[in-house]
């Protein structure tokens, strides 16, 4: 049995792994709450709504209860979500709390890490966060909700998607006083923002004084529900104004339609030849090419640095009700690291991809950005890609490609330092880690598609 490094904060129980399967152990301190939620039907109702990851009870004794949750293919973290993913995770948390209050229960915490995306939608994954509601007690997790959800969303809405990565460097949430400082003065006149940010920030850093306990605050269940409904409606109306060149990339790309379709055809054919079912599309933009593979794939991770492009991918997925795509915001030049206690509480992007065990990685229209913008030598990118999957489909734009010309021209006096950017140097470096299966120039372009198989042993 191996206890998961992220599962240590709650004495109620913990997640552990055995023979590649994740289980959850419930400790005696939580037996009463667990049995109450089970017997009341609250768990089953949440399962039916698809709001909480389902579980089945395997065994029970005086020392522990073991449950088996539905297994997750790939866990994404809050700092890897697009704006609408973050928004929907926040709304799910509020809707669960409202539902629980209506059934005389409550969430004892509101960490954004309690949510991930599974089968295309946000899902709550912390089974032990549910406790019995205490009459007239305010929701004790409200401040944490604002630190993990509302604060980052407000700042991201005003200043851009970088604030969605808040929990990567502040794993316990953003200080509400910091949120308040960055909001305009007029925000204090907005009833929702004032009550959830300005008012709650006044308690930040306060120390209880001796013989002077904080005044007992009483708030009825009906008042709490109304307050949370108003907050949920405010979040529902929030929208990101952020836009980039990459979010409309396929409207501007230097492909003729015939070339574009030929590229799609080659990718579909090659993926079928290697029988790839688990795929990761690195630099996948809005998922245009990844979605061509859905007839054969069981799961496809689509990662891209561009938050609006991944947001569009996610919204399209919701509209089509597609469950096999996993959109994730990730900069390959700075992928999510391992963070938290002992740097093991939250796994790195790379380690999670390796654990996912994709059959095939795709790197389309990516290598020139890594090599010319990021200054990563071919040998290093080849080594990295070889760690991820057995097969690799990678697109190489030659020096006459318009995007390559644009990047090289931006180098000005340093342009000569990239004289070794060539298809021959690329192929030579990649064949140190891969066997070349086939390559084909995309007709009507200055780009060549390569299919590689990793050297084993």
C-alpha positions as CSV (number, residue, x, y, z in Angstrom):
1,X,0.0,0.0,0.0
2,X,1.4,3.4,-1.0
3,X,-0.3,6.5,0.5
4,X,-0.7,9.3,-2.0
5,X,1.5,12.2,-1.1
6,X,-1.3,14.7,-1.6
7,X,-3.6,12.9,0.8
8,X,-2.4,14.0,4.3
9,X,-4.3,17.1,5.2
10,X,-7.5,15.5,6.4
11,X,-7.4,13.1,9.5
12,X,-10.7,11.6,8.2
13,X,-8.9,9.3,5.8
14,X,-6.5,9.1,2.9
15,X,-6.1,7.9,-0.7
16,X,-3.6,5.1,-1.3
17,X,-2.5,3.1,-4.3
18,X,-2.1,-0.7,-4.6
19,X,-1.3,-2.6,-7.7
20,X,-1.9,0.5,-9.8
21,X,-5.4,1.0,-8.4
22,X,-6.4,4.0,-6.2
23,X,-8.5,3.3,-3.0
24,X,-9.6,5.5,-0.1
25,X,-9.3,4.6,3.5
26,X,-11.8,6.1,5.9
27,X,-10.7,6.4,9.5
28,X,-12.9,5.9,12.6
29,X,-13.0,9.7,13.3
30,X,-15.1,10.1,10.1
31,X,-17.3,6.9,10.4
32,X,-20.3,8.9,11.8
33,X,-20.3,11.5,9.0
34,X,-19.7,8.9,6.3
35,X,-22.5,6.6,7.5
36,X,-24.9,9.6,7.8
37,X,-24.2,10.7,4.2
38,X,-24.5,7.1,3.0
39,X,-27.8,6.3,4.8
40,X,-29.4,9.7,3.9
41,X,-28.8,9.0,0.2
42,X,-26.7,12.1,-0.2
43,X,-23.7,10.3,-1.8
44,X,-26.0,8.5,-4.3
45,X,-27.8,11.7,-5.3
46,X,-24.4,13.4,-6.0
47,X,-23.4,10.3,-8.0
48,X,-26.6,10.5,-10.0
49,X,-26.0,14.2,-10.7
50,X,-22.4,13.3,-11.8
51,X,-21.1,15.9,-9.4
52,X,-19.2,13.6,-7.2
53,X,-16.9,10.8,-8.3
54,X,-18.7,7.5,-7.6
55,X,-17.4,4.9,-5.2
56,X,-18.3,1.5,-3.9
57,X,-17.6,0.3,-0.4
58,X,-15.4,-2.8,-0.4
59,X,-15.0,-3.6,3.3
60,X,-15.5,-2.3,6.7
61,X,-14.3,-3.0,10.3
62,X,-13.8,-1.1,13.5
63,X,-10.5,0.3,12.3
64,X,-11.2,1.4,8.8
65,X,-13.6,1.5,5.9
66,X,-12.2,0.9,2.4
67,X,-13.9,2.4,-0.7
68,X,-13.0,2.1,-4.3
69,X,-13.6,5.3,-6.3
70,X,-14.1,5.4,-10.1
71,X,-10.6,5.6,-11.5
72,X,-9.4,8.8,-13.2
73,X,-7.5,8.7,-16.4
74,X,-5.6,11.9,-15.8
75,X,-5.8,14.5,-13.1
76,X,-5.5,18.2,-14.0
77,X,-4.9,20.9,-11.4
78,X,-6.4,24.3,-11.0
79,X,-3.4,26.1,-12.4
80,X,-3.8,24.1,-15.6
81,X,-7.4,25.1,-16.3
82,X,-8.7,27.6,-18.8
83,X,-11.0,30.4,-17.6
84,X,-14.3,28.5,-18.2
85,X,-12.9,25.3,-16.7
86,X,-11.9,27.3,-13.6
87,X,-15.3,29.0,-13.6
88,X,-17.2,25.7,-13.9
89,X,-15.1,24.1,-11.1
90,X,-16.1,27.0,-8.9
91,X,-19.8,26.7,-9.8
92,X,-19.7,23.0,-9.1
93,X,-18.4,23.5,-5.6
94,X,-21.1,26.1,-4.9
95,X,-23.8,23.9,-6.3
96,X,-22.7,21.0,-4.2
97,X,-22.7,23.2,-1.1
98,X,-26.2,24.5,-1.8
99,X,-27.4,20.9,-2.4
100,X,-25.9,19.7,0.8
101,X,-27.4,22.6,2.8
102,X,-30.8,21.7,1.4
103,X,-30.2,18.1,2.7
104,X,-28.7,19.2,6.1
105,X,-25.1,18.6,5.2
106,X,-22.2,20.9,4.3
107,X,-18.7,20.9,2.8
108,X,-16.0,21.2,5.4
109,X,-13.5,22.6,2.9
110,X,-13.6,24.2,-0.5
111,X,-10.2,23.6,-2.0
112,X,-9.9,23.9,-5.8
113,X,-7.9,20.7,-5.6
114,X,-11.1,18.9,-4.7
115,X,-12.2,19.2,-8.3
116,X,-10.8,17.8,-11.5
117,X,-12.1,17.1,-15.0
118,X,-13.4,13.6,-15.9
119,X,-15.4,12.5,-18.9
120,X,-15.5,16.1,-20.2
121,X,-16.8,17.8,-17.1
122,X,-15.8,19.1,-13.7
123,X,-16.2,16.5,-10.9
124,X,-15.7,16.7,-7.2
125,X,-13.3,14.0,-6.0
126,X,-13.0,14.4,-2.2
127,X,-15.5,12.0,-0.8
128,X,-14.7,12.9,2.8
129,X,-15.3,16.7,2.5
130,X,-19.0,16.2,3.5
131,X,-20.1,16.7,7.1
132,X,-23.4,17.2,8.9
133,X,-24.8,20.8,8.9
134,X,-24.9,22.6,12.2
135,X,-27.9,24.9,12.7
136,X,-27.2,28.6,12.0
137,X,-23.5,28.0,11.6
138,X,-22.0,29.9,8.6
139,X,-20.2,27.9,6.0
140,X,-16.7,27.7,7.4
141,X,-15.1,27.0,4.0
142,X,-16.4,30.2,2.4
143,X,-13.1,32.1,2.9
144,X,-11.2,29.2,1.4
145,X,-13.6,29.2,-1.6
146,X,-12.8,32.8,-2.2
147,X,-9.1,32.3,-1.8
148,X,-9.1,29.3,-4.2
149,X,-11.8,30.3,-6.7
150,X,-13.4,33.7,-6.6
151,X,-10.2,35.7,-6.0
152,X,-8.2,34.2,-8.8
153,X,-11.2,34.4,-11.2
154,X,-11.7,38.1,-10.4
155,X,-8.0,38.9,-11.1
156,X,-7.9,36.7,-14.2
157,X,-11.0,38.5,-15.5
158,X,-9.4,41.9,-15.1
159,X,-5.7,41.2,-15.8
160,X,-5.5,37.9,-17.7
161,X,-5.1,34.2,-17.5
162,X,-1.8,34.3,-15.6
163,X,-3.8,34.7,-12.4
164,X,-5.5,31.3,-13.0
165,X,-2.1,29.9,-12.1
166,X,-2.2,31.4,-8.6
167,X,-2.4,28.0,-6.8
168,X,0.9,26.9,-8.4
169,X,2.8,29.3,-6.3
170,X,0.3,29.7,-3.5
171,X,-1.0,26.2,-2.9
172,X,-3.2,27.3,0.0
173,X,-4.9,30.0,-2.0
174,X,-4.4,33.7,-2.6
175,X,-4.5,36.2,0.3
176,X,-7.8,38.1,0.0
177,X,-6.0,41.3,1.1
178,X,-3.8,40.9,-2.0
179,X,-6.9,40.4,-4.2
180,X,-8.5,43.6,-2.6
181,X,-5.3,45.6,-3.4
182,X,-5.4,44.7,-7.0
183,X,-9.1,45.4,-7.6
184,X,-10.3,48.9,-8.5
185,X,-11.7,51.1,-5.7
186,X,-15.2,50.9,-7.2
187,X,-15.2,47.1,-6.5
188,X,-16.1,47.9,-2.8
189,X,-19.4,49.1,-4.0
190,X,-20.3,45.8,-5.6
191,X,-22.3,43.8,-3.0
192,X,-20.9,40.4,-4.1
193,X,-17.3,41.5,-4.4
194,X,-17.5,43.5,-1.2
195,X,-18.9,40.8,1.0
196,X,-16.7,38.0,-0.4
197,X,-13.4,39.8,-0.8
198,X,-13.2,43.2,1.0
199,X,-15.2,42.1,4.1
200,X,-13.5,38.7,4.5
201,X,-10.1,40.1,3.9
202,X,-10.4,42.1,7.1
203,X,-9.9,38.8,9.0
204,X,-6.6,38.0,7.2
205,X,-3.7,38.0,9.6
206,X,-5.8,38.6,12.7
207,X,-4.7,36.8,15.9
208,X,-7.2,35.8,18.5
209,X,-6.6,37.7,21.8
210,X,-6.5,36.0,25.2
211,X,-9.9,35.7,26.9
212,X,-11.5,37.4,23.9
213,X,-13.0,34.7,21.7
214,X,-14.4,35.8,18.3
215,X,-18.0,36.7,18.5
216,X,-20.3,33.8,17.5
217,X,-21.8,34.6,14.1
218,X,-25.2,33.1,13.3
219,X,-26.5,32.7,9.8
220,X,-29.6,30.8,8.9
221,X,-29.6,28.0,6.3
222,X,-32.0,30.0,4.0
223,X,-29.7,33.1,4.1
224,X,-26.7,31.0,3.3
225,X,-28.4,29.4,0.3
226,X,-29.4,32.8,-1.0
227,X,-25.9,34.2,-0.5
228,X,-24.3,31.2,-2.3
229,X,-26.9,31.3,-5.1
230,X,-26.1,35.0,-5.7
231,X,-22.3,34.2,-5.8
232,X,-22.9,31.4,-8.2
233,X,-24.9,33.6,-10.5
234,X,-22.2,36.3,-10.4
235,X,-19.5,33.7,-11.3
236,X,-21.8,32.3,-14.1
237,X,-21.9,35.8,-15.7
238,X,-18.1,36.2,-15.6
239,X,-16.3,36.1,-18.9
240,X,-12.6,36.4,-20.0
241,X,-11.8,39.2,-22.4
242,X,-8.4,37.7,-23.1
243,X,-7.6,36.9,-26.7
244,X,-4.4,35.9,-28.5
245,X,-3.1,35.2,-31.9
246,X,-3.1,31.5,-31.2
247,X,-6.8,31.4,-30.2
248,X,-7.6,32.2,-33.8
249,X,-4.6,30.4,-35.2
250,X,-6.4,28.2,-37.7
251,X,-8.1,31.2,-39.2
252,X,-4.7,32.7,-40.0
253,X,-2.5,29.7,-40.7
254,X,-0.4,29.6,-43.9
255,X,-2.0,26.4,-45.2
256,X,-4.1,26.1,-48.3
257,X,-7.2,24.1,-47.6
258,X,-6.0,21.1,-49.6
259,X,-2.7,21.1,-47.6
260,X,-4.7,21.3,-44.3
261,X,-6.9,18.4,-45.3
262,X,-3.8,16.4,-46.4
263,X,-2.2,16.9,-43.1
264,X,-5.3,15.6,-41.3
265,X,-5.4,12.6,-43.6
266,X,-1.8,11.7,-42.9
267,X,-2.2,12.0,-39.2
268,X,-5.3,9.8,-39.1
269,X,-3.6,7.2,-41.3
270,X,-0.4,7.0,-39.3
271,X,-2.2,6.9,-36.0
272,X,-4.3,4.0,-37.3
273,X,-1.2,2.2,-38.5
274,X,0.4,2.2,-35.0
275,X,-2.9,1.5,-33.4
276,X,-2.7,4.4,-31.0
277,X,-5.6,4.7,-28.6
278,X,-4.1,6.9,-25.8
279,X,-2.7,10.1,-27.3
280,X,-1.3,13.4,-26.2
281,X,-1.3,16.4,-28.6
282,X,1.4,18.8,-27.4
283,X,0.8,22.3,-28.6
284,X,-2.6,21.1,-29.8
285,X,-4.2,24.6,-29.9
286,X,-8.0,24.2,-29.9
287,X,-7.8,20.4,-30.6
288,X,-8.5,20.7,-34.3
289,X,-6.2,17.8,-35.3
290,X,-6.7,15.7,-32.1
291,X,-10.4,15.6,-32.7
292,X,-9.7,13.9,-36.1
293,X,-8.6,10.9,-34.1
294,X,-11.6,10.3,-31.9
295,X,-12.8,7.4,-34.0
296,X,-9.9,5.3,-32.8
297,X,-8.8,7.0,-29.5
298,X,-10.0,6.2,-26.0
299,X,-8.4,9.3,-24.4
300,X,-6.6,12.3,-25.9
301,X,-4.8,15.0,-23.8
302,X,-4.7,18.3,-25.6
303,X,-2.1,20.7,-24.1
304,X,-1.3,24.2,-25.2
305,X,0.3,27.3,-23.7
306,X,-2.6,29.4,-24.9
307,X,-5.4,29.7,-22.4
308,X,-8.0,31.1,-24.8
309,X,-7.3,28.3,-27.3
310,X,-7.7,25.6,-24.6
311,X,-10.8,27.4,-23.4
312,X,-12.3,27.1,-26.9
313,X,-11.4,23.4,-27.0
314,X,-13.2,22.9,-23.7
315,X,-16.3,24.8,-24.7
316,X,-16.5,22.9,-28.0
317,X,-16.2,19.7,-26.0
318,X,-19.1,20.6,-23.7
319,X,-21.2,21.5,-26.7
320,X,-20.5,18.2,-28.5
321,X,-20.7,16.2,-25.2
322,X,-17.4,14.6,-26.1
323,X,-16.0,12.7,-23.0
324,X,-12.6,11.6,-24.3
325,X,-10.7,14.9,-24.5
326,X,-8.7,16.3,-21.7
327,X,-7.8,19.9,-22.4
328,X,-5.0,21.4,-20.3
329,X,-3.2,24.7,-20.3
330,X,0.6,24.0,-20.3
331,X,3.7,25.8,-21.4
332,X,6.2,23.1,-22.5
333,X,9.0,25.5,-21.8
334,X,7.8,25.7,-18.2
335,X,5.4,22.8,-17.5
336,X,3.7,22.4,-14.2
337,X,6.4,21.3,-11.6
338,X,6.0,19.0,-8.6
339,X,4.9,21.2,-5.7
340,X,3.7,21.1,-2.1
341,X,5.2,19.2,0.9
342,X,8.4,17.4,-0.2
343,X,7.6,18.6,-3.7
344,X,5.4,15.6,-4.0
345,X,1.9,16.8,-3.1
346,X,1.0,17.7,-6.7
347,X,2.8,15.8,-9.4
348,X,4.5,17.5,-12.3
349,X,2.9,17.6,-15.8
350,X,5.6,15.4,-17.2
351,X,5.3,12.7,-14.5
352,X,1.5,12.6,-15.0
353,X,1.9,12.2,-18.7
354,X,4.4,9.4,-18.3
355,X,2.0,7.7,-15.8
356,X,-0.9,8.1,-18.3
357,X,1.2,6.0,-20.7
358,X,0.2,7.5,-24.1
359,X,0.8,5.3,-27.1
360,X,1.5,8.3,-29.3
361,X,2.6,12.0,-28.8
362,X,1.9,14.6,-31.5
363,X,4.0,17.8,-31.8
364,X,2.5,19.6,-34.8
365,X,3.7,23.1,-35.6
366,X,5.7,23.1,-32.4
367,X,9.4,22.3,-33.0
368,X,10.3,25.7,-34.5
369,X,8.9,27.5,-31.5
370,X,10.8,25.2,-29.1
371,X,14.0,25.4,-31.1
372,X,14.1,29.0,-32.4
373,X,12.1,30.8,-29.7
374,X,13.0,28.6,-26.8
375,X,16.6,27.9,-27.9
376,X,16.1,24.2,-27.1
377,X,18.6,22.0,-29.1
378,X,17.1,19.2,-31.2
379,X,18.8,16.6,-29.0
380,X,17.1,17.9,-25.9
381,X,13.6,18.0,-27.3
382,X,14.1,14.5,-28.8
383,X,15.1,13.2,-25.4
384,X,12.0,14.8,-23.8
385,X,9.6,13.4,-26.3
386,X,11.1,10.0,-26.1
387,X,10.2,9.8,-22.4
388,X,6.5,10.4,-23.1
389,X,5.4,7.7,-25.6
390,X,6.5,4.9,-27.9
391,X,5.4,6.8,-31.1
392,X,5.8,10.4,-32.1
393,X,4.3,12.3,-35.0
394,X,6.1,15.6,-35.3
395,X,5.9,18.3,-38.0
396,X,9.1,20.1,-39.1
397,X,8.7,23.5,-40.8
398,X,11.8,24.3,-43.0
399,X,13.6,27.6,-43.2
400,X,11.4,28.8,-46.1
401,X,8.2,28.4,-44.0
402,X,6.7,31.8,-43.3
403,X,6.5,31.3,-39.5
404,X,10.1,30.2,-39.4
405,X,11.1,33.2,-41.5
406,X,9.2,35.5,-39.1
407,X,10.9,34.0,-36.0
408,X,14.4,34.1,-37.6
409,X,13.9,37.7,-38.7
410,X,13.1,38.6,-35.2
411,X,16.5,37.3,-34.1
412,X,18.2,40.2,-36.1
413,X,21.9,40.2,-35.4
414,X,21.7,36.7,-33.7
415,X,20.1,35.1,-36.7
416,X,23.4,33.4,-37.7
417,X,23.4,31.4,-34.4
418,X,20.5,29.4,-35.8
419,X,22.2,28.4,-39.1
420,X,22.0,24.7,-38.0
421,X,18.2,24.8,-38.0
422,X,17.6,22.4,-40.9
423,X,15.7,19.2,-41.6
424,X,18.8,17.1,-41.8
425,X,20.1,18.3,-38.4
426,X,16.6,17.7,-37.0
427,X,16.4,14.1,-38.4
428,X,19.9,13.2,-37.3
429,X,19.3,14.4,-33.7
430,X,15.9,12.6,-33.4
431,X,17.2,9.3,-34.7
432,X,19.5,9.1,-31.7
433,X,16.3,8.4,-29.7
434,X,13.8,7.2,-32.3
435,X,13.7,5.0,-35.4
436,X,12.3,6.8,-38.4
437,X,9.3,4.9,-39.7
438,X,8.3,7.4,-42.4
439,X,8.2,11.0,-43.4
440,X,6.2,12.9,-46.0
441,X,6.2,16.5,-47.1
442,X,2.8,18.2,-46.7
443,X,2.0,19.2,-50.3
444,X,1.7,22.9,-50.8
445,X,3.7,23.8,-47.7
446,X,7.3,24.0,-46.5
447,X,6.6,21.4,-43.8
448,X,7.4,17.7,-43.4
449,X,5.6,15.3,-41.2
450,X,7.6,12.6,-39.5
451,X,6.5,9.3,-37.8
452,X,9.1,8.0,-35.2
453,X,9.2,5.0,-33.0
454,X,11.2,5.2,-29.8
455,X,14.3,3.0,-29.4
456,X,13.7,0.5,-26.6
457,X,16.2,-0.8,-24.2
